Amino acid sequence: MALPVRDQIKYWGLASAVFGLVLWYLGDVLLPFVLGGAIAYFLDPVADRLERLGLSRALATALITLGGVLLFVLAALWVVPAMINQTASLVNVAPDYARHTIQVLTDRFPALLDEQSTLRQSITSLGATVQSRGAELLNTAITSAVSLLNVIVVLVVAPVVAVYLLLDWDKMIARIDQLLPRDHAPVIRQLTKDIDHTLAAFIRGMGTVCLILGTYYAIALMLVGLQFGLIIGFVAGLVTFIPYLGALIGGTLAIGLALFQFWGDWVSIALVGGIFVLGQITEGNILTPRLVGGSVGLHPVWLILALSVFGALFGFVGMLVAVPVAAALGVLTRFGVAHYQTSRLYRGLSGQAQAEKND
């Protein structure tokens, strides 16, 4: 006989509280394992497809690992150093951009920007702040990135965990399925299937969209001749998962830099703007509908709230698990609403009588 509902709620609530406490206290320790699990989850469909082509799981994992190593070497030799150099250069020239902006505004609006005006002082202080804080942030990031602990975590532990999880992914899923409570196993399987569908549509789809758009923005801006095109394209692609924010941030940065670099060359400035317009059209009409679909069910506001809350509570690990947890909560909420709308609490006695009459 199944446990009473009250006892089940108590046990599942206790398990959820223990999980939250473990995540709270062991966040830094769990970081490589969370990263490894995310990588394995992302690559599992690739391994499954290679298996359907006739490869063994071990060989499929080996091929995926080899491809990952090649991509890492390429990034380490070219992309990462170029991004660091462009970021450092952008931070250093921020005061020059501020002074140029002041000069342009002063020439065109002399009455607006006198020596003692608040706007002039704000622009000047903004340039100095970006330089000081940006340099401080860049130095901290570089120092952290080359520290021994972070190198071990990011470059060794997480990929090793990902390889082992990817190799045994199907076995782990089967073992977890065997441990499900028998009375609730069908419902849990359906809910996890819905959650997996949502995560696959969002994480894998939007990850691909971010990669495509980031690469497109970076290459197109560099071909136009815009300075710092690589770092701007990277930033625009990275935040594309929040609708319109990637194009807004990247477009603002790119057009602002284009106005400074190409002032008077309106064709080049128009090309920079056209790059982001074309990117938004392609994303909205081709990439997102084909790679993500319309059944994700994650509203942008819900996503931003989840990232903010989990990031504040659990730090970087919280931000990593924010999207999966938000997707799971969304599926559970829809499941609960559907059951609520068929319950006596929602329908009442009149609704129940009407349902019996229709039957």
Secondary structure, 3 states (H helix, E strand, C coil): CCCCHHHHHHHHHHHHHHHHHHHHHCHHHHHHHHHHHHHHHHHHHHHHHHHHCCCCHHHHHHHHHHHHHHHHHHHHHHHHHHHHHHHHHHHHHHHHHHHHHHHHHHHHCCCCCCCCCHHHHHHHHHHHHHHHHHHHHHHHHHHHHCCHHHHHHHHHHHHHHHHHHHHCHHHHHHHHHHCCCCCCHHHHHHHHHHHHHHHHHHHHHHHHHHHHHHHHHHHHHHHHCCCCHHHHHHHHHHCCCCCCHHHHHHHHHHHHHHHHHCCCCHHHHHHHHHHHHHHHHHHHHHHHHHHCCCCCCCCHHHHHHHHHHHHHHHHHHHHHHHHHHHHHHHHHHHHHHHHHCCCHHHHHHHHHHHHHHHC
